């Protein structure tokens, strides 16, 4: 039996499959939206208790890297921490 690769691989069906898989990945996410941001705030709070003299900007940068925050979440975290530093 001879295989005709043109019939087996259809670029259109591949793009649909790729779209379905990326959408399914979003649906099957275990963490709720914003969970990383909550974890970052909690982590910074714990770090401030254990190292009170540590620079807040440095803590925010570390939290952004540690929890892989989106740019919008990183901006919010920075403002939130600086406004509530008392």
C-alpha positions in Angstrom: 0.0 0.0 0.0 1.3 3.4 -0.9 0.7 6.4 1.3 -0.2 9.8 -0.2 1.2 12.3 2.2 -0.8 15.1 0.6 -4.1 13.6 1.8 -2.8 12.6 5.3 -1.5 16.1 6.2 -3.9 18.9 5.7 -2.6 22.2 6.9 -6.1 23.5 7.6 -6.9 20.6 9.9 -3.6 21.1 11.7 -4.4 24.8 12.4 -7.8 23.8 13.8 -6.3 21.1 16.0 -3.7 23.6 17.2 -6.4 26.1 18.0 -8.4 23.5 19.9 -5.4 22.4 21.9 -4.4 26.0 22.9 -8.0 26.7 24.0 -8.2 23.4 25.9 -5.0 24.4 27.7 -6.6 27.5 29.0 -9.7 25.7 30.1 -7.8 23.0 31.9 -5.7 25.5 33.9 -5.5 24.4 37.6 -5.0 27.9 39.1 -7.7 30.4 39.1 -7.2 33.8 37.5 -5.0 36.1 39.7 -3.7 33.3 42.0 -0.1 34.1 41.1 -0.7 37.7 42.1 -2.2 36.6 45.5 0.8 34.3 46.1 3.2 37.1 45.3 1.5 39.5 47.8 1.7 36.8 50.4 5.3 36.0 49.7 6.3 39.7 49.9 4.5 40.0 53.2 6.3 37.0 54.6 9.7 38.3 53.3 9.1 41.7 54.9 8.5 40.1 58.2 11.6 38.0 58.0 13.8 40.8 56.5 12.3 44.1 57.5 15.2 46.1 56.0 15.0 44.7 52.5 14.3 47.1 49.7 10.6 46.9 48.6 11.4 47.4 44.9 13.8 44.5 45.0 11.2 42.4 46.7 8.7 43.3 44.0 11.1 42.4 41.2 11.9 39.1 42.9 8.2 38.3 43.3 7.5 39.1 39.6 10.2 36.7 38.5 9.4 34.0 41.1 5.6 33.9 40.2 6.0 34.8 36.5 3.6 37.7 36.7 2.1 39.4 33.6 3.2 43.1 33.1 -0.2 44.4 34.3 0.0 42.2 37.4 3.5 43.4 38.1 2.4 47.1 37.8 -0.5 46.4 40.2 1.8 44.6 42.7 4.3 47.4 42.7 1.6 50.1 43.3 -0.1 47.9 45.9 3.0 47.2 47.9 4.3 50.8 47.9 0.8 52.2 48.8 0.5 49.7 51.7 4.0 49.7 53.1 3.0 51.1 56.5 
